[in-house]
Amino acid sequence: MLRLVQNALIILAFCQFASAQVSQDCAYAIPICNNTPINGGTNGFGVDDFNGAASTGCLEPTISGTIESNSAWYRFRTGASGQLGFNIGHDNTEDWDFALYKATDCSNLGDPIRCNFFDNSENVSFVGVGEDPTGNTDSVHYEDWLQVNAGEDYYLLINNFSNANTGFSIQFTGDIWLTNPYDALDCSIVDNLLGPPIAACENDTVMLDATTTDAINYAWYLDQGSGFQLISGASSATYQAVDSGLYRVQVVTSTGTIISDVQVGFNPSPITYPVTDTSYCYTNGTIIDLAEKDAEALGPQSPDSVLVSYHTSQLEANTGANPLPKQYAQGVGQETIYVRTSSLANPHCFDASQNFMLNAVQTPESTFETTVVICENVGSVEIGETNPQASYGYLWDTGEQTPSIVVSQEGEYGVTVANDSGGAVCENYITVTVTFSESPAIAKVHVEDMQLNNTVTIETATQGDYEFRLDNGDFQADATFEGVSPGVHTVTMRDVLGCGEVSEEIVVVGYLSTFTPNGDVLNETWQVEGLSALNNPIVTIYDRYGKLIKQMNEYDPGWDGSFNGKPLPSTDYWFKLSYLDDDGNRVYAKYLQSHFSLRR
């Protein structure tokens, strides 16, 4: 939107001498082309160009009883191909309508190709084709862009619904002005010694040239609303116009007199007022609203007449190219922003003398762990930033001002991290949660079932978040392993928070918890299954007083419940299992110093 406005061709500015550039009737439509200032201000409609018709496109009869009430007609011819639009600027208290016809003469207008008949209850300042220059993308007063080809003729009707109006302006817009800035419209339709009307900025040099072969003398006149007045001393072929108005030259030649008029309009150039530097806190995705700077740049000037745009270089500000979006996503750091104020009536009238600094100060982010564990075997832990930014300040709830602190108690610890730069202090409060974790310890290993594939369950001696492994398998959260074969195994228990691990070697065998040597053939002996998986195993059986009753190896058929050939009483007996480890040392199987019952 801003780019199109910056490259808009301004066809007129509001002024007091409107009538010279207004024709109430289509047959006398004012020809317009590049640099033509159309100064509106309508009063009546002349003849009824629609001969009492009930409508033309969206336009319907007004309070005058006809389609036209206070009308102005213009015509133009395209000199190039591309996207074309226009803005009709007016006082926001007034109601203006328009219809655009693609036609070569007024007798065959047909239906308009663009038309707008909405009332102005929204109090907008522009109606037209393309995009509203104020950035209002939802305006019902705008019709779609035109896609034109060179050599096409158009008639434009502008109609004021009310009887009182202060005038209007026409600005041609669109990409066609980027590709063809000097011949987007064909000026050959303007047949005039002094050429087409001229839109200029105050302090511009506007030289009118009436040079004519065989001229005897020249006389220059100026009409500023009260009729043509002779300009004293102006008798040369050229005249420098310094005031807005309708200029006339009278050229006397040997064959006759030539009279030519030209409209000249000077638009005031805006002033860009100083804009203060701004520092703000930045986090990922922060958007800075440049529109908040508009009031500074405008000063006392009205936003309805002056457009503010922002650019990343002085060159782009001077040309109006690549304006930044008002919702600007700047990166971290400092950036110079260049300000351009331009007249909405004539964007060529601008001031790009000011710039300001945008300083995006990084809001500190959490770059350290916010959930930390104190391991029992360590007793303390360092929390906070271990690689601090030199420009950052730190303040802990404990009162410490270092980037990191050492704590020995679990709980929540808060730190305020501050980045002070360019007048902006950007803070972030970060909470670190510290928990305590006991070192892992195995209380017991349970082996269930007397079978070839057994179930092993690890019973922990401490509370915590642990995971478990059998031999060299994967760690798992479940402390139970199923389908474990008889033999020597290693179980490992570790703290998932990194507070150590512990391993135990266990022996998995099976045995009866009760046997009955009573001659019924069932469970006549007690033995340990799976000894063949061990190296030189020995099972030792004791009574409750620790007296040795029996020793067995892997080849022993079992114990029959007797000692020295005599049956022992029904009671509980204890046993131990030893074997040779990989180093040849005899060791006792841990967690297997258990008992069983003899029943008769």
N, C-alpha and C positions, 0 to 999 in steps of 0.2 A: 504494500500500500504506500509506504513512504517513498519508495523509489519512483513510483508513478507520479506522485505529487511533485517530487523534486524536478522531474522532467516534463511537467505539464507546460503546455504553451498557454499563456494567459492572454485571453482575447480581450478582456476589458477590466476596468476598475470602476467602482462607484464614483460618480462625479456629478456635478450640477448641470453639465451641458449634455444631458442624455438625449434630447430630442434629435440631435443631428445624426445619431446612429440608430434611429428607430424608424421602421416602416410598418404602418398598420396593415398593409395589404400585401398579399403574396406576390402580386404582379410586380411590385416594386421592392422585393426582398433585397436586403442589404448584402452584397457579396463580401465574404470574409475569407481570409487566408492567413498565412504565417504573419505573426506580429500584428494582427489586427485588433485594436482595442474596441470592443463593443460596449458602449455605455448605455445601460438599460434605463428604464423609466417609462412606462407605458401609460397612455391616456386615450381610452377609446379603442375602437377596432376598425374604423374606416368602413369599407364595404364589407358585406358578409361574404367571406371567401367560401363558405360552404352552402350558400344559397338556401338557408332555412333547414338544412339537414338535421336529423334528430341526433346523430352521433358521427364521429370519425374516430375509429379505434376506441380508446377508453374515454375520450372526451365527450361530454354531453353538454346540453345547453346550461348556461350559468344564469346569474341574476339578471343579465341583460336580455334574456330570452333567446339568445343565439349561443353557438358554441364559443365564440370569441367574446370576451368582455373588455379586456385591456391588453391588446396583442402587439407582438413584434415579430416580424418575419425576417429570416436570414437564409442565405443559400451558400453552399460551399462545394468544391469539387476536390476529390482526393487526388493527390499527386504521387502516391506510393501505396503499397500493399502492407497490411499488418493489422494490429489490434488498435482500435480507435474508440475513444469515449470522450465525455465532456462533463464538466461540473457547471451548474448554474447556481451561482452564489447570490444570496439575498438576505434581507433582514429576517431574523428568525421569528418575528411576529407576523410575517406576511405569508400568503398562500399562493404559490406559483405552480403552474402545470406546464407540460410541454408535449409536443408530438413531433416525431421526426419522420420525414417521407423520403423515400428513394425515388426521385423523379427528375425529369429534365425540364418540365414547365408546370405552371400552376394549374393548367387546364386538365392535367392527367395525374393528380397526386396519388390516387388510390388510397389504400389503407396505410396508416403509419406503421413503420417497422419497429419503432420504440415509442412508448406512450406512458405517461404517468398523470393520474388524476386524483391522487390522495390529498386529503386536507392536511394541514400542517398542525395538527393537534399536539404533535411532539415538540414543536418549536425548534425544528432543525434549520440549518443555515444553507444546506445544499440539496439540490435535486439534479438528477442527470442519468448518465449511462456509464457503467464501469464500476468504480469504487468511490465511496464517500471519502473525501480527503481528510476528514477528522478521525478516520479509523472506525467509524460505526459500520460494522460488517452486517448488521441486521436491518439496515434502513430500508423501509418499503418505498422510499422515494428514488431508488436506483434500479435501472434496468440492466440487462446483460450487455457485456461488451459487444461492439461491432467488429466483424472481420471484413475488412474492405479491400478492394483492389483499386489500382490506379485508374483514374478517369471516370469515376462514378460521381453522379450529381445528387445532391441532397438538399431538401428544404426543411428548415427548423422553425416551428411555431412555438413561441414562448408566450404564455397567457397568464395574466394576473387576475385571480378570482375576485380580489377586493378592489375597490375604487381608489384607495389610497396606497401608494407604494413609494419606496425610496430608491428603487433602481435595482439592477441585477448585473452580474458579471458572467462571462462565459470563459471557461478554461478548457482547452482541449487536452486530453490525456491519452495514455496508452503507449505500448511498446513501439508504435510507429514513429514516435518522436525520438526514440533512441537510435533507430536505424536510419531515419530520414529527418534530422532535426531542422533542415532548411527548406524542404520541399514536400513535407507530408501533405500539405494542402496546396492546391494549384493557384498561384497568384495571377494567372493570366486572365481570370474572370474579373479582375479589378483593372479597369481601363482608366488610368488617371496619370497625368503628367507627374504628379508628386508621389505616385505609388500608393500602396495600401496604407491604411492607418497604422500608427506606430505606438506600441506599448513600451515605455521606458521606465527606468528607475530614477529617482531624484539624483541630481548631480551627474547623470549621464549626458553625454554630448549628442544632441540630435540635430543633424544638419540637413535641412530641406534643400533640395537641388532642383531648380526649375530651368536649368540651362537649355536654351532653345536657339537653333540656328536662325540667324537674321533677326535676333531680338533687338529691338530699339531701346526699350526700357522695361524695368520690372517694378511692380508695386506689391507690397505684402500687407495682408490684413489678418486680424485675429478676432474670432468670435468666442467670448467666454460666457455666453448666455444672454447678452443684450444686443446682439447684432454685430456685424463686422465693423471693426474700427481700423482705420489706416494706421500702420506702424510707422511712426516718424523715422525718417532716415534710412528705412529699409528699401534699397533700390538696386541691390545686386542680384545676380542669378541664384545665389544661395543665401539661406537665412538660418541662423542657429536658434532653434526653438528652446525656450527656457521655461515656459509655462504650459500647463495643460489647456487645450482648447481646440477649436476648429480653425485651421490656417487656410488662407486663400492667397494665391498668387495671381496677379494679372500681368500677362506678358503681351506687350505691344510689338508686333512684327510688321514688316513691310506689306504683308498680305492680310493682316487682320489682328484681332486680339484673342488670346487664349486665356481662359480662366480655369483654374484647377484648385480643388479643395482637398485637404487631408486632415484627418483627426489625429492628434497627438495627446497621449495620456501619460503623465508621470505618476508612478506609484512611489509612496514613501518607502525607504529602505528601513527595515527593522534594526534595532540595536540589541546586541547580545550582552546582557548584564553579567557581571562576575558570578561564577558558580563556585561554592565552597568545596574543598576537598572532603571526601567521605571515607571513613574507615568503618568497617562492619565485620561482624563475626561470621566466618564461613565454615560450613559443614558440607559434606557431599550433597550436591543438588541444590544448594542455596541460590535463590534468584534475587537479584537486586532490581528494584523498580525504578528505572531511570525517569519515569514520568514524575516522580517526586521532586526532580530537579527542574521541571518545567517552569514553575513559578519564579525560581531564582533567575533563570535565563530570560524570562519575559519581562521581569520588573513590572512597570505599570502598564505594559502593552496587553491588549486583549488576546486571549487564546483563539478567539473567533476570527482574528485577522492575521495572526502570526503563528507559523508552525515551528516547533522545536524538534530538531533531530540530533542524534548523537553518532559519532564516527570514531574510528580507531586511528585515523591519521589526519593531518592538516589538509593534505591533498584531497581526501575524500570529503572532508567538511566543506572545502572550497567548491567542489563540483557537485556536492549533494549525493554522491554515490554511496551505495552500500550502507544505508543507515542501520544502526543497531536496533534490534527489537527492544521495546520499552521494558519487557520482562527479560532482563539480560543475565545470562549464566556466565559469570566471570570465573576464571580460575584463581587459585591462591596467589597472592602477591599484589604488586602495585601495577596499575595500568593508567595511562593518560587517556582521557576521553575528551574529544574535540566537539564543541557545540556549534551548531548552525541554527540561526533563526532566519526564516524566509517568509516573505509575504504570501499569504494564501491567494491574493489577487494576482500576484506575479512572482513566481518562485525565483525568477532571475534577480529579484531584489532581495539580497540576503546580507547577513553579517556572520562571519565565522572567526571572530577575533578572540574568543574565549575558550579555555580548556580547564579541566580540573582533574584531580587525581582520585581514582578509586583504589582503595587499599583493602583487599580481602584478607583478613587476619584469620589464620587457621584456628578453629576451635579444637582444643586438644582432644584426641581420641584415645580410647582405651587400647593400649598396645601391650599390656601385660595381663597375666592370668588373673581373673576375678574370682576363681574358685581354687583354693589352695589347701593342701593337706599337711598337717604336722604328723610326721611319723613318730611312733612311740620310741623307737630306737635312736631317734635324732633329738627330739625334744623341742626344737624350734625351727622356724622357717623364715626366709626373707620374702617379703611381699612388696609389690610396687614396681616402679620402673628401674630396671638395671642398666638401661642405655638411654639416659635422659637427654631431652633437648636442652641445649645450653640456655635458651631464652625462656624456658618454662619455669614457673614457680610451683612449689608443692607445699600443701598444708594438710597434715593428717588430723583427724579428730583427736588423736592423742596429744596434739600440740607440736609434734615433730615436723620439721620443714625440709626433710631430706627426700629425694625421689623414692627411696625404698626404706623400709624399716624391718627389724627382726622381731617376730612375735613368738610367744610360747604358749598362748592360750587360744582356744578356739573361740569363734564369734565373728561379728561383722566389723570391719575396719573401713572407714571412709577417708578419701583424700580428695581435696580440691586441687585440680591442675589448672593453672592460669597461664595464658599467653598474652603478654602486654606489648602491643606494637602499634605505633602510629596513633595513639590516643584511644585505641579500642582495647579493652580488657576482656578477653574471651575465656570463659571458665567452663569446666566440666567436672561434676562431682561423680566420683567413681567409687563403688562399694566393692570391697574384697571380702568374700566369705571364707573363713578359715575353719576347717574341721579337723578333729583328732582321729587318728587311725592306729589301732593296736597292731603290734607285730603279729603275723600269723603263727598259730601253734596248733598242732594236731593233738587232740585229747585221746582218741581211740579210733581204731579201724575195725569195722564190723564186717565179718564174712558170713553171708547167709547161704544156706543149703549145702548139702553134701553131694556135690555132683561135679561133673567135668567142667562145666561153665558156671561159675559162681558169681554172686553179687557182692560188690565191695562198697561200703559206705564209710566216708570219712567224717568223723565227728570232730568239730572244731572246739578248741579250748578258749577261743577269744571271739569277741564280737567285731564284725566289720564287713566290708564288701570284698569277698574273696572269689577266686576261681581255682579250679582243680584240674590235675592232669594225672593220668596213669601211664607210667613208663615214659615213652617219648611221643605220646599222642598229643592231640591238640588240647589246649585248656578249655574248660567248660564251666558254666555257672553251677551246674548240678554236682553235688558232692557224691553222687552214687554212680558206680560203673557196673554195668551188667555184662554177662558173658565172659567173665574173667577166668582164664585157664589156671589150673593148679600150678604152684611154683613160687619162685621169688619175684616180687614186683616192687617197683618204686612208685610211691604216690607223692605228688607235689602239690602244695597249697601256697598260693601267692596273693598278695594284696593288690587289687586292681588299681589302687591309687599310687602304687609304686613304693609301698612301705615294706618291701622285702618279701621273701618266700622261704619255705621250709620243706624239706624232703625227708621221707621215711621209707626204709626198706621193709616190706612186709612179706609174710609167707601166707599163701592161700592154699589151705588144705580143708578136708572135710572130716567130721567125726560125729558120732552119735552123742546126743546129750544124755541118753539113758540106754543101758543094755540090761538084759535079763537072762543070766546063765542058769536057767531052771530046767533044762533038758527038753524044752518044747521045740527045739531046732531053730526058733526065731531069736535073732539078736543074742546068740550064745557067747559071742566075744566082742570085745571093744577094740577098735583099731583106728588109725588115722589114714584116710584115703589121700592119695596124691603125693606120697613120700618119694616116689620114683622121680619126681621132678626136682628133687633136692640133691645136693652133693653130700653123701655120707650122713644121712639124717639119723638122729637118735631121739626117741620119745621116752621120757622118764615119768613114771607114775608114782604119786605120793599119797599117803593118807593125810587126814586133817592135821596130824601132829608133825608132818614133815618127814615121816619115815619112808625110806625108799621101798617101794613095793615091786616095781617091774621096770625093766629097760627093754625097748624094742627098736629094731632097725626096719629098713624098708622090706626086708624079707620075712620078718616075723609074722606068723598068722594072726596075731592078736593076743589080747589078755583075756583069760577065762574067768577072772574074778577070784583067783586063789593065790595064796602065798605059801611057798614051801609045800605045795600039794594040798593045803587046807583051804576050804572056802572062806572068803572074808565076808563080814556082815554087810547087809544093805545099808549104804550111806553114800555120801559124796566123796569123790577122790579128785585129786588135782594132777595136772600133767604139765610138762614143759617139752618144747621141741627145740633141738639144736641142730646145726648143720655147719658145713665148712663154706665160708664165703669165697669170693674170687681170689683173695689173698692167702687162702689156706687156713684162715683163723676160724676157730669154732665159735659160733655166735648163737645166741638164743633168739628164736623168732619172737619179735615184739608183738604184743597184743594177743599172744596165744598161751599165756600162763593162766589157763582157765580150768574149769572143773566139769565133771560129768557125774552121773548118778548110777549106782549099782542097785538093782531091784531084784529080789528073789520071789 
